[in-house]
Amino acid sequence: MHSLLIVSLVIFTDLDGTLLDGAYSFLPALPALEALRRASVPCVICSSKTRREIEYYRESLRNGEPFICENGGAVFVPDGYFGFPLAGGGRPALKGAGATAVREGCYEVLRLGETYRELRLALTAFRASGYRVTGFGDLTAEEIAARTGLPINQAVMAKEREFDEPFYLETDDRAEIEIAEAARQRGLRVSGRGLRHLTGNSDKGRAATILAGLFKEILCRVTFAAIGDGPTDLPMLGAVDRPIIVQRPGGAYDPDLAGEGFVEAGGVGPEGWKRAVMMLLEEDAGRQE
């Protein structure tokens, strides 16, 4: 852990399509990642990926910060990161957040999402109502790899879900409205496009807001930024001071994000991510002059 008391910028970032390209590589972003390390700026991963997947990338990225998994399903804070315990401490950032910290291994964890069992029951109910839906829980790791392009080892990790069930709608997209309503009636949400996500009453914005509140308990002046590329990032982008979006393959911005007033990075995936980070670091240096 770095000295958080001198931090004036915290960045939340999506992975797929943002820090990672279509081949799940972050190589174009390496100069920006190194610049963040030199500046001791926390980079918080906020992704639809599972805990196991994010831990895999945290190791590759040499990232020791807290992280948010499965579209806001849970916040994982490394032991001792903030210098105070989250469990049983009545932290101001957690009051009213509907979350209680529990210790799991080397983390204190805030569980915000619905259980995976309930999500699977809902998907089964959708199927019984005649909707052709296929969730990750219905697929083998090999089938997930074939559909997503994930390497097989990461497809295995992608099946270890706790709070979010990715699923494909194997029928006319018009059924999406009906499924979204059926989910709402069960207290659940459907988000995304193409590969959709079934979640509980949690999203990236709620999780980022809670984590930002914990940072604010020890930082006097801090700017929160977020970098994303798609509709599941909307809540996260709306929860920060500096929301930035990167281009999708082909050079266009996601239509759900365009026109929202977000800063446009001017690059696809990790190339845009690099530009966004360098801009944020330059702005942060200017504030400190």
Order of alpha helices (4+ residues) and beta strands (2+ residues): beta-alpha-beta-alpha-beta-beta-beta-beta-alpha-beta-alpha-alpha-beta-alpha-beta-beta-alpha-beta-alpha-beta-beta-alpha
